[in-house]
């Protein structure tokens, strides 16, 4: 029985003389390997007697341009990754700054970051800095500056900034109120 199956198996493969390995003959596999090694072109010693279709093989300039495009795209991708990492790191640092403000442990570096964000009209930073100035947290108590910051925040659309400005105004002395006008 074993011999019978072996003879049938051998006959099936011997009938088809083009034994295919992965759907390609040995010649095609060899040509593919040589093409990959030579930037998509077959050298003359392989092309001998074979009709070459011009659209099959790219010129050296096309290969170089494709590589440059790939490198540029990779560079853009890497730049986006770096920017995203930087942005996430800055967000984490900002959250830590807010925690430090609430715990009354503001360093000069954090104070500088808050002031930088206030100058860039960051709503959250304006509100926090106004609160810090009103309560003297991390800096000297300055009700006039706090009132101005709350008014600026109200113009930017911060909720309850007007109410906070009124509360700060009420806690000012008459002299400070006169200076605001």
C-alpha positions as CSV (number, residue, x, y, z in Angstrom):
1,X,0.0,0.0,0.0
2,X,2.8,2.3,0.9
3,X,4.5,1.7,-2.5
4,X,1.2,2.4,-4.3
5,X,0.8,5.8,-2.7
6,X,4.4,6.7,-3.3
7,X,4.2,5.9,-7.0
8,X,1.0,8.0,-7.4
9,X,2.6,10.8,-5.5
10,X,5.8,10.7,-7.6
11,X,3.8,10.5,-10.8
12,X,1.8,13.6,-9.9
13,X,4.9,15.6,-9.3
14,X,6.8,14.2,-12.3
15,X,3.9,14.9,-14.7
16,X,4.2,18.6,-14.0
17,X,7.8,19.4,-15.0
18,X,7.5,23.0,-13.7
19,X,7.8,22.2,-10.1
20,X,6.7,25.4,-8.4
21,X,8.0,26.6,-5.1
22,X,5.7,29.1,-3.5
23,X,4.2,29.8,-6.9
24,X,7.5,30.7,-8.6
25,X,10.1,28.7,-10.5
26,X,13.7,28.7,-9.5
27,X,14.5,31.0,-12.3
28,X,11.9,33.5,-11.1
29,X,13.1,33.3,-7.6
30,X,16.7,33.8,-8.7
31,X,15.7,36.9,-10.7
32,X,13.8,38.3,-7.8
33,X,16.9,37.9,-5.5
34,X,19.2,39.5,-8.1
35,X,16.7,42.4,-8.6
36,X,16.5,43.1,-4.9
37,X,20.3,43.2,-4.6
38,X,20.6,45.6,-7.6
39,X,18.0,48.2,-6.6
40,X,15.2,46.8,-8.8
41,X,17.3,46.2,-12.0
42,X,18.5,43.0,-13.4
43,X,22.2,43.1,-14.5
44,X,23.0,42.2,-18.1
45,X,24.3,38.8,-17.3
46,X,20.8,37.8,-16.1
47,X,18.8,39.7,-18.8
48,X,20.5,37.9,-21.7
49,X,17.9,36.7,-24.1
50,X,15.0,38.0,-22.1
51,X,12.8,40.8,-23.3
52,X,12.9,43.7,-20.8
53,X,9.8,45.8,-20.3
54,X,10.8,49.4,-19.5
55,X,8.0,49.9,-17.0
56,X,9.2,46.9,-14.9
57,X,12.6,48.5,-13.9
58,X,12.9,51.8,-12.2
59,X,15.8,54.1,-13.0
60,X,18.4,54.8,-10.3
61,X,17.0,58.4,-9.9
62,X,13.5,56.9,-9.2
63,X,14.9,54.6,-6.5
64,X,16.9,57.5,-4.9
65,X,13.8,59.7,-5.0
66,X,11.7,57.0,-3.4
67,X,14.3,56.5,-0.7
68,X,14.4,60.3,0.0
69,X,10.6,60.4,0.2
70,X,10.6,57.5,2.6
71,X,13.3,59.2,4.7
72,X,11.3,62.5,4.7
73,X,8.1,60.7,5.7
74,X,10.0,58.9,8.5
75,X,11.5,62.3,9.6
76,X,8.0,63.8,9.7
77,X,6.7,60.9,11.7
78,X,9.6,61.1,14.2
79,X,9.1,64.9,14.5
80,X,5.4,64.3,15.3
81,X,6.3,61.7,17.9
82,X,8.8,64.1,19.5
83,X,6.2,66.9,19.6
84,X,3.6,64.6,21.1
85,X,6.0,63.5,23.8
86,X,6.9,67.1,24.6
87,X,3.2,68.1,24.7
88,X,2.4,65.2,27.0
89,X,5.3,66.0,29.3
90,X,4.3,69.7,29.4
91,X,0.7,68.6,30.4
92,X,2.0,66.4,33.2
93,X,4.3,69.2,34.4
94,X,1.3,71.7,34.3
95,X,-0.8,69.3,36.4
96,X,2.1,69.1,38.9
97,X,2.3,72.9,39.0
98,X,-1.4,73.1,39.8
99,X,-1.0,70.6,42.7
100,X,2.0,72.6,44.0
101,X,-0.1,75.8,43.9
102,X,-2.9,74.2,45.9
103,X,-0.4,72.9,48.4
104,X,1.3,76.4,48.6
105,X,4.7,75.0,47.4
106,X,5.4,77.0,44.3
107,X,9.0,77.2,43.1
108,X,10.4,80.1,41.1
109,X,10.5,77.9,38.0
110,X,6.8,77.0,38.4
111,X,6.0,80.7,38.9
112,X,7.9,81.6,35.7
113,X,5.9,78.9,33.8
114,X,2.6,80.3,35.2
115,X,3.6,83.8,34.2
116,X,4.6,82.6,30.7
117,X,1.2,81.0,30.3
118,X,-0.6,84.1,31.5
119,X,1.3,86.1,28.9
120,X,0.1,83.6,26.3
121,X,-3.5,84.2,27.5
122,X,-4.0,80.7,28.8
123,X,-7.4,80.8,30.5
124,X,-6.5,78.3,33.2
125,X,-3.2,80.0,34.0
126,X,-4.9,83.4,34.3
127,X,-7.5,82.1,36.7
128,X,-4.8,80.4,38.8
129,X,-2.5,83.3,38.8
130,X,-5.3,85.7,39.8
131,X,-6.2,83.4,42.7
132,X,-2.5,83.3,43.7
133,X,-2.3,87.1,43.7
134,X,-5.5,87.5,45.6
135,X,-4.5,85.0,48.3
136,X,-0.7,85.6,48.3
137,X,0.1,82.0,47.5
138,X,3.6,81.6,46.0
139,X,3.9,85.4,45.6
140,X,3.0,88.6,47.3
141,X,-0.6,89.5,47.8
142,X,-1.6,92.0,45.1
143,X,-5.3,92.7,44.9
144,X,-5.1,95.2,42.1
145,X,-3.2,92.8,39.8
146,X,-5.6,90.0,40.8
147,X,-8.6,92.2,39.9
148,X,-7.0,93.0,36.5
149,X,-6.3,89.3,35.8
150,X,-9.9,88.4,36.7
151,X,-11.2,91.1,34.3
152,X,-8.9,89.8,31.6
153,X,-10.2,86.3,32.2
154,X,-13.8,87.5,32.0
155,X,-13.0,89.0,28.6
156,X,-11.6,85.6,27.6
157,X,-14.7,83.8,28.7
158,X,-13.7,82.3,32.1
159,X,-16.7,81.4,34.1
160,X,-17.2,83.2,37.4
161,X,-14.3,85.5,36.6
162,X,-16.6,88.6,37.0
163,X,-17.8,87.3,40.4
164,X,-14.3,86.8,41.6
165,X,-13.3,90.3,40.3
166,X,-16.2,91.8,42.3
167,X,-15.1,89.9,45.4
168,X,-11.5,91.1,45.0
169,X,-12.8,94.6,44.4
170,X,-14.8,94.5,47.6
171,X,-11.8,93.4,49.6
172,X,-9.7,96.3,48.3
173,X,-9.1,99.5,50.3
174,X,-10.5,102.7,49.0
175,X,-7.0,103.9,48.1
176,X,-6.5,100.7,45.9
177,X,-10.0,101.3,44.3
178,X,-9.0,104.9,43.4
179,X,-5.8,103.7,41.8
180,X,-7.8,101.4,39.5
181,X,-9.6,104.3,37.9
